[in-house]
Amino acid sequence: MCDSLSCVLAARELLKELTPLKTDCGALCAHACCAGDDETGMLLFPGEDALYKDCAFGKVIPAAFALGGQEARLFVCSGRCEREHRPLACRLFPLFLAFLKNGGTKVRIDDRARAVCPLCDYGMAGLDQEFVQAARKAYDLLLEDEACRVYLKDLYKAFKL
C-alpha cells in the first residue's frame, strides 16, 4: 500500500522514459495532445497538484466537476513541458482504465483521445507493448491507494463511452 502522492510518483516513474511509440509520436500529429488553450488540460491524480505549485510551464486550475469526492483539478501547460515533469495523465495518454462487470480492470484506448491522437486508429496493437505493460503496472499501483482507486472509478463512470 502507498499513499496517493507516493502511488502517483511511482506510477509516473514507470512511464518516465516510455511513450506510446518507440519514436516521438508527436511527430505524426504535430504534438496535438500538447495543444490546447488556457482552460484545456490534463486531469491530475489525487495529490499530484502539489507537484505543480511553482511550475514554470503550466498551471493548475479547478475542473467543473468532482472525482473521488473532491474537486477535480486540471494541469494546463504552455504546450512545451519539461518531459520529466509531465503529469501522469500525459504519460498514460492515450490509454484509459476500464472497470469490468466481473470486478476486474482492463487498460484500453481512451475513446476521448480519438479526436486528437492518430494512434487510436491502430488500437492497442499499434502501441509499443512495453509502454502498454508499464501503463498496466502504473494503474495497478494507483489501485492500491483508496483515494486513487475511488478517483479512477469515478473517472471511468464519468467518461464511460
C-alpha positions in Angstrom: 0.0 0.0 0.0 1.1 3.6 -0.7 -0.4 7.0 0.0 -1.8 8.9 -3.0 1.2 11.0 -3.9 3.6 8.1 -3.4 1.5 5.9 -5.7 1.3 8.7 -8.3 5.0 9.3 -8.2 5.7 5.5 -8.5 3.3 5.3 -11.4 4.9 8.3 -13.1 8.4 6.7 -12.7 7.2 3.6 -14.5 6.4 5.7 -17.5 9.3 8.2 -17.2 11.1 7.1 -20.4 8.3 5.2 -22.2 5.8 6.7 -24.7 3.2 5.1 -27.0 5.7 4.5 -29.7 9.5 3.9 -29.7 9.8 7.2 -31.6 8.4 10.6 -31.0 4.7 10.0 -31.6 4.1 13.8 -31.6 5.9 14.0 -35.0 2.8 12.3 -36.5 0.3 14.8 -35.3 2.3 18.0 -34.6 2.0 17.2 -30.8 -1.8 17.6 -30.9 -2.2 16.2 -27.4 0.0 19.1 -26.1 -2.0 21.8 -27.8 -4.8 23.5 -26.0 -5.9 26.7 -24.6 -6.0 28.4 -21.2 -8.8 26.1 -20.0 -7.9 22.8 -21.6 -5.7 20.5 -19.6 -5.0 17.1 -18.3 -6.6 15.7 -15.1 -4.4 15.5 -12.2 -4.5 12.4 -9.9 -5.0 12.7 -6.2 -2.1 14.7 -4.6 -0.4 15.4 -7.9 -1.4 19.1 -7.9 1.2 19.6 -5.1 4.0 18.9 -7.7 3.0 22.0 -9.8 2.8 24.7 -7.2 5.6 26.7 -8.7 5.6 25.3 -12.2 7.1 27.5 -14.9 5.5 25.7 -17.9 1.9 25.4 -16.7 -0.7 26.0 -14.0 -3.3 24.0 -12.0 -6.9 25.1 -12.4 -10.1 23.7 -10.9 -12.3 21.5 -13.2 -16.0 22.0 -13.3 -16.7 18.6 -11.6 -15.6 16.3 -8.8 -13.8 13.0 -8.8 -13.3 10.7 -5.8 -15.3 13.1 -3.7 -13.0 16.0 -4.3 -12.9 18.8 -6.9 -11.0 17.6 -9.9 -8.0 19.6 -11.0 -6.5 20.2 -14.4 -3.0 20.9 -15.4 -2.9 23.4 -18.2 0.5 23.7 -19.9 2.1 26.1 -22.3 2.4 23.4 -24.9 6.1 22.7 -24.1 7.0 20.9 -21.0 10.0 19.5 -19.2 9.2 15.9 -20.1 10.4 14.6 -16.8 7.7 16.7 -15.1 4.8 15.6 -17.2 1.6 14.8 -15.3 0.7 11.2 -15.0 -2.3 11.6 -17.4 0.1 12.8 -20.1 2.3 9.8 -19.5 -0.7 7.4 -19.7 -2.2 9.0 -22.8 -4.0 7.7 -24.9 -4.8 4.8 -22.5 -7.6 4.6 -20.0 -8.5 2.2 -17.2 -11.9 0.4 -17.7 -13.7 -1.3 -14.8 -15.3 -4.6 -15.9 -18.6 -6.1 -14.7 -16.7 -9.1 -13.2 -14.8 -6.7 -10.9 -11.6 -6.7 -12.9 -10.0 -3.9 -14.9 -8.7 -3.5 -18.4 -6.4 -1.0 -20.0 -7.7 0.2 -23.3 -7.6 3.1 -25.7 -9.4 6.1 -24.3 -12.2 7.0 -26.7 -11.8 10.7 -25.8 -8.3 10.6 -27.2 -9.6 9.7 -30.7 -10.2 13.3 -31.5 -6.6 14.2 -31.3 -4.5 11.0 -31.4 -4.0 9.2 -34.7 -2.5 6.2 -32.8 -6.0 5.4 -31.6 -6.9 4.2 -35.1 -4.5 1.3 -34.7 -5.7 0.1 -31.4 -3.7 -1.4 -28.6 -1.7 -3.5 -31.1 -0.3 -0.3 -32.7 1.3 0.9 -29.4 4.6 -0.1 -28.0 3.8 -3.1 -25.8 6.4 -2.1 -23.3 4.5 1.2 -22.8 1.2 -0.7 -22.5 2.7 -3.1 -19.9 4.1 -0.1 -17.9 0.7 1.6 -18.1 -0.9 -1.5 -16.7 1.6 -1.6 -13.8 1.0 2.1 -13.2 -2.7 1.6 -13.0 -2.2 -1.4 -10.6 -0.1 0.8 -8.4 -2.8 3.5 -8.3 -5.4 0.9 -7.4 -3.5 0.2 -4.2 -4.4 3.6 -2.8 -8.0 4.2 -1.7 -8.2 7.8 -3.0 -6.7 6.9 -6.3 -9.0 3.8 -6.7 -12.1 5.9 -6.0 -10.8 8.6 -8.3 -10.3 6.1 -11.1 -13.7 4.5 -10.6 -15.4 7.9 -10.7 -13.4 8.9 -13.8 -14.5 5.7 -15.5 -18.2 6.3 -14.6 -18.0 10.0 -15.7 -16.3 9.3 -19.0 -17.6 5.9 -19.9 -18.3 6.0 -23.6 
